Amino acid sequence: MKRSVLLLFLLSFMFASSQATHRRTLSMLGSPFEMTIVAKDTPEADSYIDMAVAETTRLEHLISDWIPTTPISEVNRNAGIKAVKVPQEVFDLVQRAIKISELTSGAFDISYASMDKIWKFDGSMTKMPTPEEIKNSVSRVGYQNIILDSKNNTVFLKNEGMKLGLGGIGQGFIADKIKAMLIDKGVVAGIVNISGDINTWGKQLNGDKWKVGIKNPLNKDKIFATFPLEDSAVETSGTYEKYVTFNGKRYSHIIDTRTGYPASGVVSVSVFAKSTELADALATGIFVLGVDVGLDLVNQLPGVGCIYVEENGKISASKNIDLKKYKNE
């Protein structure tokens, strides 16, 4: 019996010692894309990462509103005209997105793509838009006008000029799908990082949990806290690089589509959850909702946590996150 246990231990040790961490960085979905996986050698790692790249391309050709041949683009072309039958994955994603819209009272809304782009964050804006221009810019936005038919798997945009954009949830969705696929293929540990939408599984070779550093957007060279992640995800939404200032007030590139005005007061929100998709969508939603309402919402969601950084430098966290425990000195 003891020899069997010893043999099992030795086999486990040999298996563990033959593993190595492999990383590849590239550009996909118009963003930085990084895969980190534990595999026995470089050819095996390359094979798995190639699968992840292929899956990303497949999903992009389902949900992108920039590629004219995708189901989402077809839905947008038929706004106000007819319902469009879409693949199950697309239908389910749109359905989940609407649930997040309901949860956040419309602060997250995939029909944001219907919005007139009157705010410019490339340095070309010289004055505030008028209140009338701001109001009109969001007149076609409204998740309530996305009509789903689960029997026929169709999506119908009720009003002409409406458009869906899955940018606020799509990268998280893809990160989750890649993770599930690689786990199914037998990859024991890894990290998917799509432009800051991060999902992890398994552990590092030394047995430690994967760790993620949260930067202070007011001091981008400094990481103010480091958190362990175990089979979980994190996403950060920030406005520290894209904003305009009028009359001493800072307006971010994250727009509250309910009003047409940019969110203000907050410079970054990090959301921790079991799925990157949920973290991705919630980060936008609670950014728009602001600190008090956002924290109140997150505190009611099991397994979800968040950290806010405000313009004045104040850092706030949901009740399930102990900042003192993870804060860097």
C-alpha positions as CSV (number, residue, x, y, z in Angstrom):
1,M,0.0,0.0,0.0
2,K,2.8,2.4,1.0
3,R,4.7,1.6,-2.2
4,S,1.5,2.4,-4.3
5,V,1.1,5.7,-2.5
6,L,4.8,6.5,-3.0
7,L,4.6,5.5,-6.7
8,L,1.5,7.8,-7.1
9,F,3.4,10.6,-5.5
10,L,6.4,10.1,-7.7
11,L,4.3,10.0,-10.8
12,S,2.5,13.2,-9.7
13,F,5.8,14.9,-9.0
14,M,7.2,13.8,-12.4
15,F,4.1,15.1,-14.2
16,A,4.2,18.4,-12.3
17,S,7.9,18.9,-12.9
18,S,7.5,18.3,-16.7
19,Q,5.0,21.3,-16.9
20,A,6.1,24.8,-17.8
21,T,4.4,28.1,-18.2
22,H,4.0,29.4,-21.7
23,R,2.9,32.9,-22.8
24,R,2.0,34.5,-26.1
25,T,1.1,38.1,-26.8
26,L,-0.6,39.3,-29.9
27,S,-3.3,41.6,-31.1
28,M,-6.9,40.5,-31.7
29,L,-10.3,42.1,-31.5
30,G,-8.5,45.4,-32.0
31,S,-6.9,45.0,-28.6
32,P,-3.9,43.5,-26.9
33,F,-4.5,39.8,-26.4
34,E,-2.4,37.5,-24.1
35,M,-2.6,33.8,-23.4
36,T,-0.7,32.2,-20.5
37,I,-1.0,28.4,-20.1
38,V,0.7,25.5,-18.3
39,A,1.7,22.8,-20.8
40,K,4.4,20.1,-21.0
41,D,6.3,21.8,-23.8
42,T,6.3,24.6,-26.4
43,P,4.7,22.6,-29.2
44,E,1.8,21.5,-27.0
45,A,1.4,25.1,-25.7
46,D,1.4,26.5,-29.2
47,S,-1.3,24.0,-30.2
48,Y,-3.6,25.1,-27.4
49,I,-3.0,28.8,-28.0
50,D,-3.6,28.3,-31.7
51,M,-7.0,26.8,-30.7
52,A,-7.7,29.9,-28.6
53,V,-6.9,32.2,-31.5
54,A,-9.2,30.2,-33.8
55,E,-12.0,30.3,-31.3
56,T,-11.6,34.0,-30.9
57,T,-11.8,34.5,-34.7
58,R,-14.9,32.3,-34.8
59,L,-16.7,34.2,-32.1
60,E,-15.7,37.6,-33.5
61,H,-17.4,36.6,-36.7
62,L,-20.6,36.0,-34.7
63,I,-20.8,39.1,-32.5
64,S,-18.8,42.0,-34.1
65,D,-20.8,44.9,-35.3
66,W,-17.8,46.1,-37.4
67,I,-17.7,43.0,-39.7
68,P,-20.7,43.3,-42.1
69,T,-21.3,39.6,-42.5
70,T,-22.0,38.8,-38.8
71,P,-25.4,38.0,-37.3
72,I,-25.2,41.2,-35.2
73,S,-24.6,43.3,-38.3
74,E,-27.6,41.6,-40.0
75,V,-29.7,42.5,-36.9
76,N,-28.6,46.1,-37.2
77,R,-29.3,46.3,-40.9
78,N,-32.9,45.2,-40.3
79,A,-33.7,47.6,-37.4
80,G,-37.3,48.6,-37.7
81,I,-37.8,46.2,-40.6
82,K,-37.9,42.6,-39.5
83,A,-36.6,40.1,-36.9
84,V,-33.4,38.2,-37.7
85,K,-32.8,34.6,-36.8
86,V,-29.4,34.3,-35.0
87,P,-27.2,31.4,-33.8
88,Q,-28.0,30.2,-30.2
89,E,-24.7,31.6,-28.8
90,V,-25.6,35.1,-30.1
91,F,-29.2,34.9,-28.9
92,D,-28.1,33.8,-25.4
93,L,-25.5,36.5,-25.2
94,V,-28.0,39.2,-26.2
95,Q,-30.5,37.8,-23.7
96,R,-27.9,37.9,-20.8
97,A,-26.9,41.4,-21.8
98,I,-30.5,42.6,-21.5
99,K,-30.6,41.1,-18.0
100,I,-27.6,43.1,-17.0
101,S,-29.3,46.2,-18.4
102,E,-32.3,45.5,-16.2
103,L,-30.0,44.9,-13.2
104,T,-28.2,48.2,-13.7
105,S,-31.4,50.2,-14.6
106,G,-30.1,50.8,-18.1
107,A,-26.6,52.0,-17.1
108,F,-25.3,49.1,-19.2
109,D,-27.0,48.9,-22.6
110,I,-25.9,47.1,-25.7
111,S,-28.0,49.4,-27.9
112,Y,-25.5,52.2,-27.0
113,A,-24.2,51.8,-30.6
114,S,-27.4,53.7,-31.7
115,M,-25.9,56.8,-30.1
116,D,-24.8,59.8,-32.2
117,K,-21.1,60.4,-31.6
118,I,-21.2,64.0,-30.5
119,W,-18.5,63.6,-27.9
120,K,-15.0,63.5,-29.2
121,F,-12.0,62.4,-27.1
122,D,-9.3,62.9,-29.7
123,G,-8.5,66.5,-28.7
124,S,-10.8,68.0,-31.4
125,M,-13.7,69.2,-29.1
126,T,-13.6,72.9,-28.4
127,K,-17.0,73.3,-26.7
128,M,-19.7,71.4,-24.9
129,P,-22.6,70.0,-27.0
130,T,-25.9,71.8,-26.4
131,P,-28.5,70.1,-24.1
132,E,-30.7,69.5,-27.1
133,E,-27.8,67.8,-29.0
134,I,-27.1,65.6,-26.0
135,K,-30.7,64.6,-25.6
136,N,-31.1,63.8,-29.3
137,S,-27.9,61.8,-29.4
138,V,-29.4,59.0,-27.3
139,S,-33.0,59.1,-28.6
140,R,-32.6,55.7,-30.4
141,V,-30.9,54.0,-27.4
142,G,-33.0,51.7,-25.2
143,Y,-32.6,48.0,-24.4
144,Q,-36.4,47.8,-23.9
145,N,-36.7,48.0,-27.7
146,I,-34.7,44.9,-28.3
147,I,-37.3,42.2,-28.9
148,L,-36.3,38.6,-28.5
149,D,-38.2,35.5,-29.6
150,S,-36.8,32.5,-27.9
151,K,-39.0,30.1,-29.8
152,N,-37.6,31.2,-33.2
153,N,-34.2,32.5,-31.9
154,T,-34.8,35.9,-33.4
155,V,-33.6,39.4,-32.5
156,F,-35.6,42.4,-33.6
157,L,-34.7,46.1,-33.1
158,K,-38.0,47.8,-32.8
159,N,-36.9,51.3,-34.1
160,E,-35.3,52.3,-37.3
161,G,-31.7,53.5,-36.7
162,M,-31.1,51.3,-33.7
163,K,-27.9,49.3,-33.5
164,L,-26.4,46.8,-31.1
165,G,-22.8,46.9,-30.1
166,L,-21.4,44.1,-27.9
167,G,-18.1,45.9,-27.1
168,G,-19.0,46.2,-23.4
169,I,-19.6,42.5,-22.9
170,G,-18.1,40.7,-26.0
171,Q,-14.5,40.5,-24.9
172,G,-15.5,39.0,-21.5
173,F,-17.8,36.5,-23.3
174,I,-14.9,35.4,-25.6
175,A,-12.5,35.1,-22.6
176,D,-15.0,32.8,-20.9
177,K,-15.5,30.7,-24.0
178,I,-11.7,30.3,-24.5
179,K,-11.2,29.2,-20.9
180,A,-14.0,26.6,-21.1
181,M,-12.7,25.2,-24.3
182,L,-9.1,24.9,-23.0
183,I,-10.3,23.2,-19.8
184,D,-12.3,20.8,-21.9
185,K,-9.1,20.1,-23.9
186,G,-7.2,19.2,-20.7
187,V,-5.3,22.4,-20.0
188,V,-4.8,22.4,-16.2
189,A,-4.1,26.1,-15.7
190,G,-3.9,29.4,-17.5
191,I,-4.9,33.0,-17.9
192,V,-6.8,34.6,-20.7
193,N,-6.2,38.4,-20.9
194,I,-8.1,40.3,-23.6
195,S,-7.3,44.0,-23.1
196,G,-7.7,43.7,-19.4
197,D,-10.6,41.3,-19.4
198,I,-8.8,38.6,-17.3
199,N,-10.0,35.1,-16.5
200,T,-7.9,32.4,-14.7
201,W,-8.1,28.7,-13.9
202,G,-5.8,26.4,-12.0
203,K,-2.7,27.6,-10.3
204,Q,0.9,28.5,-10.9
205,L,3.6,25.8,-11.1
206,N,4.7,26.5,-7.5
207,G,1.1,26.0,-6.3
208,D,0.4,29.6,-5.7
209,K,-2.8,31.3,-7.1
210,W,-2.4,33.5,-10.1
211,K,-2.1,37.2,-9.1
212,V,-3.4,40.4,-10.7
213,G,-2.2,43.9,-9.9
214,I,-4.7,46.8,-9.9
215,K,-3.0,50.0,-11.0
216,N,-3.8,53.4,-9.5
217,P,-5.0,55.4,-12.5
218,L,-3.8,58.6,-10.9
219,N,-0.3,57.1,-10.8
220,K,-0.2,54.6,-13.6
221,D,3.3,53.4,-12.8
222,K,2.2,52.2,-9.4
223,I,0.2,49.1,-8.5
224,F,-1.8,49.9,-5.3
225,A,-3.1,46.3,-4.6
226,T,-2.4,42.8,-5.7
227,F,-5.1,40.2,-5.6
228,P,-5.0,36.4,-5.9
229,L,-7.4,34.9,-8.5
230,E,-8.5,31.2,-8.4
231,D,-10.9,30.2,-11.2
232,S,-12.2,33.7,-11.3
233,A,-12.1,36.9,-13.4
234,V,-11.5,40.6,-13.1
235,E,-12.1,43.6,-15.4
236,T,-11.2,47.2,-15.1
237,S,-12.9,50.1,-16.8
238,G,-11.1,53.4,-16.7
239,T,-11.3,56.9,-18.1
240,Y,-7.8,58.2,-17.2
241,E,-6.7,58.3,-20.8
242,K,-9.9,59.4,-22.7
243,Y,-11.6,62.4,-21.4
244,V,-12.4,66.1,-22.0
245,T,-12.5,69.0,-19.6
246,F,-14.9,72.0,-19.8
247,N,-15.3,74.7,-17.2
248,G,-13.1,72.8,-14.9
249,K,-15.2,69.6,-15.0
250,R,-13.8,66.3,-16.4
251,Y,-16.0,64.3,-18.7
252,S,-15.1,60.6,-19.4
253,H,-15.4,58.6,-22.6
254,I,-17.9,56.3,-20.8
255,I,-21.3,57.8,-21.7
256,D,-24.5,57.4,-19.6
257,T,-26.8,56.4,-22.5
258,R,-29.8,57.2,-20.4
259,T,-28.9,60.9,-20.4
260,G,-26.3,61.4,-23.1
261,Y,-23.8,62.9,-20.6
262,P,-20.4,61.3,-19.9
263,A,-19.9,59.7,-16.5
264,S,-18.0,61.9,-14.1
265,G,-16.4,61.6,-10.7
266,V,-14.9,58.1,-11.2
267,V,-11.6,57.3,-13.0
268,S,-11.7,53.5,-12.7
269,V,-13.7,50.6,-11.6
270,S,-12.4,47.0,-11.2
271,V,-15.0,44.2,-10.9
272,F,-14.2,40.7,-9.6
273,A,-16.6,37.8,-10.6
274,K,-16.6,34.2,-11.6
275,S,-17.1,35.1,-15.2
276,T,-15.3,37.7,-17.3
277,E,-18.6,38.4,-19.2
278,L,-20.3,39.5,-16.0
279,A,-17.3,41.4,-14.8
280,D,-17.0,43.2,-18.2
281,A,-20.7,44.3,-18.4
282,L,-20.9,45.2,-14.7
283,A,-17.8,47.3,-14.8
284,T,-19.4,49.6,-17.4
285,G,-22.7,49.6,-15.6
286,I,-21.5,50.5,-12.1
287,F,-19.1,53.0,-13.5
288,V,-22.1,54.9,-14.9
289,L,-24.1,54.4,-11.7
290,G,-21.4,56.0,-9.6
291,V,-19.9,55.0,-6.3
292,D,-22.8,54.9,-3.9
293,V,-25.4,53.2,-6.1
294,G,-22.7,50.9,-7.7
295,L,-21.4,49.7,-4.3
296,D,-25.0,49.1,-3.1
297,L,-25.7,47.0,-6.1
298,V,-22.5,44.9,-6.0
299,N,-23.0,44.3,-2.3
300,Q,-26.2,42.5,-3.1
301,L,-24.6,40.2,-5.8
302,P,-23.1,36.9,-4.4
303,G,-19.6,36.3,-5.6
304,V,-19.1,39.8,-7.0
305,G,-16.7,42.4,-5.7
306,C,-15.5,45.8,-6.9
307,I,-13.0,48.6,-6.3
308,Y,-13.6,52.3,-7.2
309,V,-11.0,55.0,-7.7
310,E,-12.5,58.5,-7.7
311,E,-11.1,61.7,-9.3
312,N,-10.1,63.0,-5.9
313,G,-8.0,59.9,-5.3
314,K,-10.4,58.2,-2.9
315,I,-10.5,54.4,-3.1
316,S,-13.6,52.5,-2.1
317,A,-14.3,48.7,-2.2
318,S,-17.4,46.5,-1.8
319,K,-17.9,44.9,1.6
320,N,-16.4,41.5,0.5
321,I,-13.0,43.0,-0.4
322,D,-10.5,43.8,2.4
323,L,-8.2,46.4,0.8
324,K,-5.8,46.5,3.7
325,K,-5.1,42.8,3.2
326,Y,-4.0,43.2,-0.4
327,K,-2.8,46.7,-0.6
328,N,0.8,47.2,-1.6
329,E,3.0,49.1,0.7
